Amino acid sequence: MSTMTWTEADTVRSAPWHSESATPVPTRIMVADDRMTAETAYRLACEGTALLWRGDYHNARQLLQAMSRRVDRKAPGPGDSPAETFRLQRRARNHRARVLGKLVVQLEDDHALALRRAPDVRKACDDVYGPAHEPMLISLTELLGVLGAAQWREKGVRIPSLDASIYPHYGVFSPIRGEYIDLVAQTPLPTTGRGVHTAFDLGTGTGVLAAVLARRGVGHIVATDDSPRALACARENIERLDLTSSVDIVGPALFPEGRADLIVCNPPWLPARPTSAIEHGVYDQDSGMLRGFVAGLAAHLEPGGEGWLVLSDLAEHLGLRTRDDLLALIDSAGLRVIDKSDTTPRHPRAQDATDPLHAARAAEVTSLWRLAVTS
């Protein structure tokens, strides 16, 4: 963990810097409080100076909003193609995150936030960072993400096909897009002659698809993930749902040992580099997880078994991947497409005409591809 050093009240001080998105430690830092204007804060942040906030907590949030408005004034227009528009938007979002991430707060050695009118953040921070040992500096945007995740973890996300709620953890993608869950809940199970005794759920995240398969009567599900946070989250949800006799959570891994009658994978849908923990649920750099799933499927399926690939075609509409690319990947792995079930997204961004990527989002289709080994 890197250390930041600054001068405050004629005293040189230091504290470790922490960033869940692996943001490098800022090279310059100065103390800021309620007297700092948004224009000054924005200029300093753009220049790379971190601002250690010592003022009122709610004023810090208002300052962050004012800085955000200034960043958004320079939002890019559309590019010459959907792919270029996507790249411009990604670049702008990354710039926005860098600028806003320069507003920094200090957590004490018990994870308390010693600012006027600050909420009690200790439990939320303990859940994400583990037990506190010493003070540390984090961006205010990260702290707000931690507090938001704590609310998700407390309230949960209602899943109609389970008639129950799933409780996401910080850094684990929340199952708020129900269409992909409905596809797994409604697609007929493979008819292998002996039923579906074993299923793998690859990249389980919160464990929601493993739970859906268990509720559908699959006798044994092995769920994997490469994220320790996701594994802990899935285990907690499976325990809440009283499904531990049916579901094993293992990892970090993509495929577990052995073979299964059904292997389900819902990889991140866009082939781009994630820049934070939560983005790993959306962006799959170089389609690495998609390629790994398809390449390893034949070696892990029981005779007559199926692989279910749950994938949006948003990348195709953005010009980041073609349908021919996907079909060639499937064919080269010795697989064939048995069938495909489609659904359209129901999330608000699909109807937001002000979104620069609206045309692609409005045309998006999410599909469950049923794959089998070529005879």
C-alpha positions as CSV (number, residue, x, y, z in Angstrom):
1,M,0.0,0.0,0.0
2,S,1.5,3.4,-1.1
3,T,1.8,6.3,1.4
4,M,0.8,9.9,0.9
5,T,2.6,12.7,2.7
6,W,1.3,16.2,3.2
7,T,1.8,19.3,5.4
8,E,-1.0,20.3,7.7
9,A,-0.9,23.0,10.4
10,D,2.9,23.2,9.8
11,T,3.2,19.5,10.5
12,V,4.3,16.8,8.1
13,R,1.8,14.0,8.1
14,S,1.3,10.7,6.2
15,A,-1.2,7.9,5.7
16,P,-1.5,4.9,3.4
17,W,-3.4,5.4,0.1
18,H,-6.0,2.8,-0.8
19,S,-7.9,2.4,-4.0
20,E,-10.2,-0.6,-4.9
21,S,-9.8,0.3,-8.6
22,A,-6.0,0.3,-8.3
23,T,-5.8,4.1,-9.0
24,P,-2.2,5.1,-8.5
25,V,-1.3,7.2,-5.5
26,P,-1.6,11.0,-6.4
27,T,1.7,12.7,-6.6
28,R,0.5,15.9,-5.0
29,I,-1.9,16.5,-2.2
30,M,-3.2,19.6,-0.3
31,V,-5.7,20.1,2.4
32,A,-9.1,21.5,1.4
33,D,-12.1,22.6,3.4
34,D,-15.4,24.5,3.0
35,R,-13.7,27.7,1.8
36,M,-12.5,26.1,-1.4
37,T,-14.7,26.9,-4.5
38,A,-15.8,24.3,-7.0
39,E,-13.9,26.1,-9.8
40,T,-10.6,25.9,-7.8
41,A,-11.2,22.3,-6.8
42,Y,-11.9,21.3,-10.4
43,R,-8.8,23.1,-11.7
44,L,-6.6,21.5,-9.1
45,A,-8.1,18.0,-9.7
46,C,-7.6,18.4,-13.5
47,E,-3.9,19.3,-12.8
48,G,-3.5,16.1,-10.8
49,T,-3.6,17.5,-7.2
50,A,-5.5,15.5,-4.6
51,L,-7.6,17.4,-2.2
52,L,-7.7,16.0,1.3
53,W,-11.1,17.2,2.7
54,R,-11.3,18.6,6.2
55,G,-14.6,20.4,6.0
56,D,-18.2,19.4,6.3
57,Y,-19.2,16.0,4.9
58,H,-22.3,17.2,3.1
59,N,-20.4,20.2,1.6
60,A,-17.9,17.7,0.3
61,R,-20.7,15.8,-1.5
62,Q,-22.0,19.1,-2.9
63,L,-18.5,20.0,-4.1
64,L,-18.2,16.7,-5.8
65,Q,-21.5,17.3,-7.6
66,A,-20.3,20.7,-8.7
67,M,-17.1,19.3,-10.0
68,S,-19.1,16.6,-11.8
69,R,-21.1,19.2,-13.6
70,R,-17.9,20.9,-14.8
71,V,-16.5,17.6,-16.1
72,D,-19.8,16.9,-18.0
73,R,-19.7,20.2,-19.8
74,K,-16.9,18.8,-21.8
75,A,-18.6,15.5,-22.7
76,P,-17.7,14.3,-26.2
77,G,-20.1,14.3,-29.1
78,P,-20.8,11.2,-31.3
79,G,-18.0,9.7,-33.2
80,D,-17.8,8.7,-36.8
81,S,-19.0,5.2,-35.9
82,P,-20.7,3.4,-33.0
83,A,-17.3,1.9,-32.0
84,E,-15.7,5.4,-32.0
85,T,-18.6,6.8,-30.0
86,F,-18.1,4.0,-27.5
87,R,-14.4,4.7,-27.2
88,L,-15.0,8.4,-26.8
89,Q,-17.6,7.7,-24.0
90,R,-15.2,5.3,-22.2
91,R,-12.4,7.8,-22.4
92,A,-14.7,10.6,-21.0
93,R,-15.9,8.3,-18.2
94,N,-12.3,7.4,-17.3
95,H,-11.4,11.1,-17.2
96,R,-14.4,11.9,-15.1
97,A,-13.4,9.2,-12.6
98,R,-9.8,10.5,-12.4
99,V,-10.9,14.1,-11.8
100,L,-13.6,13.3,-9.2
101,G,-11.3,10.7,-7.6
102,K,-9.0,13.5,-6.5
103,L,-11.3,14.6,-3.7
104,V,-10.0,12.5,-0.8
105,V,-11.1,11.7,2.7
106,Q,-9.3,10.1,5.6
107,L,-10.6,7.0,7.5
108,E,-9.4,6.7,11.0
109,D,-7.9,3.6,12.5
110,D,-11.4,2.2,13.2
111,H,-12.7,3.3,9.8
112,A,-14.5,6.2,11.3
113,L,-14.9,9.4,9.1
114,A,-14.0,12.4,11.3
115,L,-15.8,15.1,9.3
116,R,-18.7,17.3,10.5
117,R,-22.1,15.7,9.9
118,A,-20.5,12.5,8.6
119,P,-22.5,9.3,8.7
120,D,-21.2,6.3,10.6
121,V,-19.3,4.4,7.8
122,R,-17.5,1.9,10.0
123,K,-19.5,-1.2,9.3
124,A,-19.8,-0.5,5.5
125,C,-16.0,0.0,5.4
126,D,-15.3,-3.1,7.5
127,D,-17.4,-5.2,5.1
128,V,-15.3,-4.0,2.1
129,Y,-11.8,-3.4,3.6
130,G,-11.7,-5.9,6.5
131,P,-10.8,-5.0,10.0
132,A,-9.2,-1.6,10.4
133,H,-5.6,-1.3,11.6
134,E,-4.5,2.2,10.8
135,P,-5.8,5.4,9.2
136,M,-5.9,5.4,5.4
137,L,-6.9,7.8,2.6
138,I,-9.5,6.9,-0.1
139,S,-11.4,8.9,-2.7
140,L,-14.8,10.2,-1.7
141,T,-16.2,8.6,-4.8
142,E,-15.0,5.2,-3.6
143,L,-16.5,5.8,-0.1
144,L,-19.8,6.7,-1.7
145,G,-19.6,3.5,-3.7
146,V,-18.9,1.5,-0.5
147,L,-22.0,3.1,1.2
148,G,-24.2,2.5,-1.8
149,A,-23.1,-1.2,-1.8
150,A,-23.9,-1.4,1.9
151,Q,-27.5,-0.5,1.0
152,W,-27.7,-3.1,-1.7
153,R,-26.3,-5.6,0.7
154,E,-28.9,-4.7,3.3
155,K,-32.0,-4.4,1.1
156,G,-31.2,-6.9,-1.6
157,V,-32.5,-7.3,-5.1
158,R,-35.8,-9.1,-5.6
159,I,-35.6,-12.0,-8.1
160,P,-39.1,-13.1,-9.2
161,S,-38.0,-16.5,-10.5
162,L,-36.6,-17.3,-7.0
163,D,-39.4,-15.6,-5.1
164,A,-36.6,-14.3,-2.9
165,S,-33.9,-11.6,-2.8
166,I,-30.2,-11.7,-3.7
167,Y,-27.8,-9.6,-1.7
168,P,-24.9,-8.2,-3.7
169,H,-21.6,-7.3,-2.1
170,Y,-19.3,-4.4,-3.1
171,G,-17.5,-5.1,-6.3
172,V,-19.9,-7.8,-7.4
173,F,-22.3,-7.1,-10.2
174,S,-25.8,-6.7,-9.0
175,P,-28.5,-8.8,-10.8
176,I,-30.8,-5.9,-11.6
177,R,-31.1,-6.9,-15.3
178,G,-33.7,-9.6,-14.9
179,E,-34.0,-10.6,-18.5
180,Y,-30.9,-12.9,-18.5
181,I,-32.1,-14.5,-15.3
182,D,-35.5,-15.2,-16.9
183,L,-33.8,-16.9,-19.8
184,V,-32.0,-19.3,-17.5
185,A,-35.2,-19.8,-15.5
186,Q,-37.4,-20.6,-18.6
187,T,-35.2,-22.5,-21.1
188,P,-36.0,-26.2,-21.1
189,L,-33.3,-28.3,-19.4
190,P,-31.3,-30.7,-21.6
191,T,-32.7,-34.1,-22.1
192,T,-29.6,-36.3,-21.7
193,G,-31.4,-39.5,-21.1
194,R,-30.5,-39.5,-17.4
195,G,-31.7,-36.0,-16.5
196,V,-29.6,-33.1,-15.4
197,H,-27.8,-34.3,-12.4
198,T,-24.9,-31.8,-12.4
199,A,-24.5,-28.3,-13.6
200,F,-21.7,-25.8,-13.6
201,D,-22.3,-22.0,-13.2
202,L,-19.2,-20.2,-14.5
203,G,-18.6,-16.7,-13.2
204,T,-21.4,-17.0,-10.7
205,G,-21.1,-13.5,-9.2
206,T,-23.9,-13.2,-6.6
207,G,-24.8,-16.9,-7.2
208,V,-28.1,-16.0,-8.7
209,L,-28.0,-18.4,-11.6
210,A,-26.8,-21.2,-9.5
211,A,-29.8,-20.6,-7.2
212,V,-32.2,-20.6,-10.2
213,L,-30.8,-23.9,-11.4
214,A,-31.1,-25.4,-7.9
215,R,-34.7,-24.2,-7.6
216,R,-35.4,-25.8,-11.0
217,G,-34.4,-29.2,-9.6
218,V,-30.8,-29.7,-10.7
219,G,-29.3,-32.0,-8.1
220,H,-25.8,-30.6,-7.9
221,I,-24.5,-27.3,-9.0
222,V,-20.8,-26.2,-8.9
223,A,-20.5,-22.5,-9.1
224,T,-17.2,-20.8,-9.8
225,D,-15.7,-17.3,-10.0
226,D,-12.3,-15.7,-10.2
227,S,-13.1,-13.0,-7.7
228,P,-12.7,-13.7,-3.9
229,R,-15.4,-11.1,-3.2
230,A,-17.9,-12.8,-5.6
231,L,-17.2,-16.2,-4.0
232,A,-17.9,-14.8,-0.6
233,C,-21.0,-13.1,-1.9
234,A,-22.3,-16.2,-3.6
235,R,-21.7,-18.4,-0.5
236,E,-23.7,-15.9,1.6
237,N,-26.6,-15.9,-0.8
238,I,-26.7,-19.6,-1.2
239,E,-26.8,-20.0,2.6
240,R,-29.6,-17.4,2.9
241,L,-31.6,-19.4,0.3
242,D,-30.9,-22.7,2.2
243,L,-29.4,-24.2,-0.9
244,T,-26.0,-25.4,0.4
245,S,-27.0,-29.0,0.0
246,S,-27.3,-28.4,-3.8
247,V,-24.7,-25.8,-4.6
248,D,-21.0,-25.8,-4.1
249,I,-19.0,-22.5,-4.5
250,V,-15.4,-23.1,-5.6
251,G,-12.6,-21.0,-7.0
252,P,-10.9,-18.8,-8.0
253,A,-11.4,-20.6,-11.3
254,L,-13.4,-20.7,-14.5
255,F,-14.1,-24.4,-14.9
256,P,-14.2,-26.7,-11.9
257,E,-12.9,-30.3,-12.1
258,G,-15.0,-32.9,-13.8
259,R,-17.9,-32.8,-16.3
260,A,-21.5,-31.7,-16.1
261,D,-24.8,-32.2,-17.9
262,L,-25.3,-28.4,-18.2
263,I,-22.7,-25.6,-18.1
264,V,-24.0,-22.1,-17.9
265,C,-21.9,-18.9,-18.4
266,N,-23.0,-15.3,-18.5
267,P,-19.7,-13.5,-19.3
268,P,-19.4,-9.8,-19.3
269,W,-20.9,-8.6,-22.6
270,L,-18.5,-5.9,-23.9
271,P,-14.9,-6.7,-25.0
272,A,-13.2,-3.8,-23.3
273,R,-10.7,-3.3,-20.4
274,P,-12.4,-2.9,-17.0
275,T,-11.1,0.0,-14.9
276,S,-12.7,-0.9,-11.5
277,A,-13.9,-3.9,-9.6
278,I,-17.5,-3.5,-10.5
279,E,-16.7,-3.1,-14.2
280,H,-15.5,-6.7,-14.3
281,G,-19.2,-7.6,-14.5
282,V,-19.6,-5.5,-17.7
283,Y,-16.3,-5.6,-19.6
284,D,-14.4,-8.7,-20.7
285,Q,-11.0,-7.6,-22.0
286,D,-10.3,-9.2,-25.4
287,S,-13.4,-11.4,-24.7
288,G,-11.1,-13.5,-22.5
289,M,-13.9,-15.1,-20.4
290,L,-16.1,-15.7,-23.5
291,R,-13.2,-17.4,-25.3
292,G,-12.3,-19.5,-22.2
293,F,-15.8,-20.7,-21.8
294,V,-16.2,-21.7,-25.4
295,A,-12.8,-23.3,-25.7
296,G,-13.2,-25.4,-22.5
297,L,-16.8,-26.4,-23.0
298,A,-16.4,-29.7,-25.0
299,A,-13.9,-31.1,-22.5
300,H,-16.3,-30.5,-19.5
301,L,-19.6,-31.6,-20.9
302,E,-21.1,-35.0,-20.3
303,P,-22.4,-36.9,-23.4
304,G,-25.6,-35.3,-24.5
305,G,-25.0,-32.3,-22.3
306,E,-25.4,-28.6,-23.2
307,G,-23.6,-25.4,-22.7
308,W,-25.7,-22.3,-22.2
309,L,-24.1,-19.0,-23.2
310,V,-26.0,-16.0,-22.0
311,L,-24.9,-13.0,-24.1
312,S,-26.1,-9.6,-25.2
313,D,-25.5,-8.5,-28.8
314,L,-24.7,-4.9,-27.7
315,A,-21.1,-5.4,-28.7
316,E,-22.2,-6.2,-32.2
317,H,-24.3,-3.0,-32.4
318,L,-21.3,-1.0,-31.2
319,G,-19.0,-2.6,-33.7
320,L,-16.8,-4.2,-31.1
321,R,-17.6,-7.8,-32.2
322,T,-19.5,-9.3,-35.1
323,R,-21.9,-12.2,-35.2
324,D,-19.6,-14.0,-37.6
325,D,-16.8,-13.7,-35.0
326,L,-19.0,-15.3,-32.3
327,L,-20.2,-18.1,-34.7
328,A,-16.6,-18.8,-35.8
329,L,-15.5,-19.0,-32.2
330,I,-18.2,-21.6,-31.5
331,D,-17.4,-23.6,-34.6
332,S,-13.6,-23.6,-34.0
333,A,-14.2,-25.1,-30.5
334,G,-16.0,-28.2,-32.0
335,L,-19.5,-26.9,-31.0
336,R,-22.8,-26.4,-32.7
337,V,-25.8,-24.2,-31.9
338,I,-28.9,-26.3,-31.0
339,D,-31.2,-23.3,-30.4
340,K,-31.3,-19.7,-29.3
341,S,-33.8,-17.9,-27.1
342,D,-34.0,-14.1,-27.3
343,T,-35.3,-11.3,-25.1
344,T,-35.1,-7.5,-25.1
345,P,-33.7,-5.4,-22.3
346,R,-36.0,-3.7,-19.8
347,H,-33.5,-1.4,-18.1
348,P,-34.1,2.4,-18.3
349,R,-31.0,3.1,-20.4
350,A,-32.6,1.3,-23.3
351,Q,-35.2,4.0,-23.4
352,D,-33.0,7.0,-22.8
353,A,-32.8,8.9,-26.1
354,T,-30.2,11.3,-24.6
355,D,-27.7,8.5,-24.2
356,P,-25.0,8.8,-27.0
357,L,-25.2,5.0,-27.4
358,H,-29.0,5.0,-27.5
359,A,-29.3,3.5,-31.0
360,A,-27.2,0.5,-30.0
361,R,-29.0,0.0,-26.7
362,A,-32.4,0.3,-28.2
363,A,-31.5,-2.5,-30.7
364,E,-29.9,-4.7,-28.1
365,V,-31.1,-8.4,-27.8
366,T,-30.0,-10.7,-25.0
367,S,-29.8,-14.4,-26.0
368,L,-29.3,-17.8,-24.5
369,W,-27.3,-19.9,-26.9
370,R,-27.8,-23.6,-26.4
371,L,-24.5,-25.3,-27.5
372,A,-23.6,-28.9,-27.9
373,V,-20.5,-30.8,-28.9
374,T,-20.4,-31.4,-32.7
375,S,-21.0,-35.1,-33.4
